Amino acid sequence: MKRLTILDRYIIRKFIGTYMFALLLIIGIVIIFDISEKIDDFVDKSVPLSLIVINYYANFIPYFINMFSPLIVFITVIFFTSKLASNSEITAMLAGGVSFVRLLRPYFLSATFIATFSLILNLFIIPPANKVRLKFENDFIKEKFESTSANIHYQLSPGVFMFMESYSSVNNAGMRFTLEEFKGHELKYKIFAEMAQWDTASNKWRLINYYERILNDDKEIINRGPSKDTTLNITGDELVRSKSSVESYNYSELNRTIRLQKFRGDRQVKYAQIEKQTRFAIPFSAFILTVMGVSLSSKRRRGGIGMNIGIGIALSFSYILFLRFSQMFVHADVLPPWIALWIPNILYAAIAYTLYRLAPK
């Protein structure tokens, strides 16, 4: 790798310095607005200040840094590059024999640092932070999480299928429970119960008013009873897992959850797949938005940097909006997650290339 020149260090220092300043500014504004919104909840529930600072806001900051990372990168590039252009520094660089491609080198080095920082946040820091943050929100901000699932069909292991008409987290009970075991296409075992109660203490299921059939060769054994304790390859918590819970899984847990939910036929697997793709798509956007920002703001404009910043904010917000909107393609079964979540990057990469071709050389 070639050594960094004075020009490289100058642009990197400007890029990273402006990025950190914008980061602190935006996060500070977000925290102020968040406090004003949640102050009543904190006071009403007498939440200790230490819990608010350590358990909530200390874990809130990494989450929002990553959420606003595309916006901050784009505004950073637009702002300081527009200032360079307005001071005729870009013109001097190009006139001095520095090609536009060479000019992009320190920008890409800075974008690599930011993308790596965002990726580390996504894979190692944000998941455990989200676990603490979500618990705090459930305890002190949101109403107690209660959920009811209906028409649950899961494959628990090869050839073993479970059905519940409904399951509620209020009483940890499922109604009209059925478990069937097949060998090939032949039914070998079936048990039906009016209710299946999840016991959080023993981690077992209690079947109420059950009817059991055991088919062995030409024999059929039938058992009935008021209750029966059994273990299943699923817990009550897994039946009513909140959609946001995937945000607290590390990468290996996320992959394990996706494999398990795919095997079971769980419709909630889409949330885990979206979370996985988003963790990589957002860091990669740093390169695309950097090229777009430099190409847009490298030309000196008569109106100053105001127009560039306005365009930058509009494009960065449209990117974030499109990234959220692309999730609808997954939920509607229009596109697989790995395509849907990367469509914004593909589209904006094409826009970045077009702007690069139009940029002054």
BELZILIN-V360076 format. One record per backbone hydrogen bond with DSSP energy under -1.0 kcal/mol. CO is the residue of the C=O (numbers start at 1). NH is the residue of the N-H. E is the energy in kcal/mol with one decimal. If there is no record, write none. Layout:
BEGIN
co->(CO;CO)
nh->(NH;NH)
e->(E;E)
END
This chain:
BEGIN
co->(5;6;7;8;9;10;11;12;13;14;15;16;17;18;19;20;21;22;23;24;25;26;27;28;29;30;31;32;33;34;35;38;39;40;41;42;43;48;49;50;51;51;52;53;56;57;60;61;62;63;64;68;69;70;71;72;73;74;75;76;77;78;79;80;81;82;83;84;85;88;89;90;91;92;93;94;99;100;104;105;106;107;108;109;110;111;112;113;114;115;116;117;118;119;120;120;121;125;126;127;128;129;130;131;132;133;134;135;136;137;137;147;149;152;154;157;159;160;160;161;162;163;164;165;166;167;168;172;173;174;175;177;178;179;180;181;181;183;186;188;189;190;191;192;193;194;195;196;197;199;204;205;206;207;208;208;209;210;211;212;213;214;216;219;221;223;225;226;228;230;232;242;244;245;246;250;251;252;253;254;255;256;257;258;259;260;261;261;266;267;268;269;270;271;272;273;274;275;277;278;280;281;283;284;285;286;287;288;289;290;291;292;293;294;301;305;306;307;308;309;310;311;312;313;314;315;316;317;318;319;320;321;322;324;325;327;328;329;329;330;336;336;337;342;343;344;345;346;347;348;349;350;351;352;353;354;355)
nh->(9;10;11;12;13;14;15;16;17;18;19;20;21;22;23;24;25;26;27;28;29;30;31;32;33;34;35;36;37;38;39;42;43;44;45;47;46;52;53;54;55;56;57;58;60;61;64;65;66;67;68;72;73;74;75;76;77;78;79;80;81;82;83;84;85;86;87;89;88;92;93;94;95;96;98;97;103;104;108;109;110;111;112;113;114;115;116;117;118;119;120;121;122;123;124;125;126;129;130;131;132;133;134;135;136;137;138;139;140;141;142;169;167;164;162;160;182;156;157;180;154;178;152;151;175;149;173;198;168;196;165;193;163;191;161;188;189;186;183;215;181;213;179;211;177;176;208;174;206;203;199;230;197;228;194;195;194;225;192;223;190;221;219;216;214;212;210;209;207;205;234;245;247;248;249;254;255;256;257;258;259;260;261;262;263;264;265;266;269;270;271;273;274;275;276;277;278;279;281;282;284;285;286;287;289;290;291;292;293;294;295;296;297;298;304;309;310;311;312;313;314;315;316;317;318;319;320;321;322;323;324;325;326;327;328;331;332;334;335;333;339;340;341;346;347;348;349;350;351;352;353;354;355;356;357;358;359)
e->(-2.4;-2.2;-2.3;-2.7;-2.4;-2.0;-3.0;-2.9;-2.0;-2.3;-2.5;-2.6;-2.1;-2.8;-2.5;-2.5;-2.3;-2.8;-2.5;-2.1;-2.1;-2.7;-2.6;-2.1;-2.3;-2.5;-2.7;-2.2;-1.5;-2.0;-1.6;-2.1;-2.3;-3.0;-1.9;-2.3;-1.2;-1.9;-2.5;-2.8;-1.0;-1.3;-2.6;-1.7;-1.5;-1.9;-1.9;-2.5;-2.0;-1.7;-2.3;-2.7;-2.7;-2.2;-2.5;-2.4;-2.4;-2.7;-2.8;-2.3;-2.0;-1.9;-1.6;-1.9;-2.5;-2.8;-1.6;-2.6;-1.6;-1.8;-2.2;-2.5;-2.6;-1.6;-2.0;-1.3;-2.2;-1.3;-2.6;-2.3;-2.1;-2.6;-2.3;-1.8;-2.3;-3.0;-2.4;-2.3;-2.6;-2.4;-2.5;-2.0;-2.4;-2.4;-2.5;-1.2;-3.5;-1.6;-3.4;-1.7;-1.4;-2.6;-3.2;-1.4;-2.2;-2.4;-2.4;-2.0;-2.7;-1.7;-3.5;-2.7;-2.7;-1.8;-3.1;-2.9;-3.0;-1.8;-1.1;-2.8;-2.2;-2.6;-2.5;-2.6;-2.3;-2.8;-1.2;-3.0;-2.2;-2.9;-2.1;-2.5;-2.7;-2.3;-2.9;-3.0;-1.6;-1.7;-2.9;-2.5;-2.7;-3.5;-2.4;-3.0;-2.2;-2.7;-3.1;-2.7;-3.0;-1.6;-2.9;-2.8;-3.0;-1.5;-1.4;-1.2;-1.0;-1.5;-3.0;-2.4;-2.4;-2.9;-2.7;-2.4;-2.9;-3.3;-1.5;-2.8;-3.4;-3.1;-1.4;-1.2;-1.6;-1.7;-1.4;-2.6;-2.2;-2.4;-2.5;-2.2;-2.3;-2.4;-2.8;-2.3;-2.1;-2.3;-1.3;-2.8;-1.4;-1.0;-1.1;-2.3;-2.6;-2.1;-2.1;-2.1;-2.4;-1.6;-2.3;-2.0;-1.5;-1.2;-1.5;-1.2;-2.8;-1.4;-2.0;-2.2;-2.5;-2.6;-2.4;-2.1;-2.1;-1.3;-1.3;-2.6;-2.3;-2.5;-2.8;-2.7;-2.2;-2.6;-2.5;-2.5;-2.0;-1.9;-2.2;-2.6;-2.5;-2.4;-1.8;-2.7;-2.4;-1.1;-1.8;-2.0;-2.2;-2.6;-1.5;-1.6;-1.2;-2.6;-2.5;-2.3;-3.0;-2.8;-1.8;-1.6;-1.8;-2.5;-2.2;-2.1;-2.5;-2.4;-2.2;-1.4;-1.1)
END
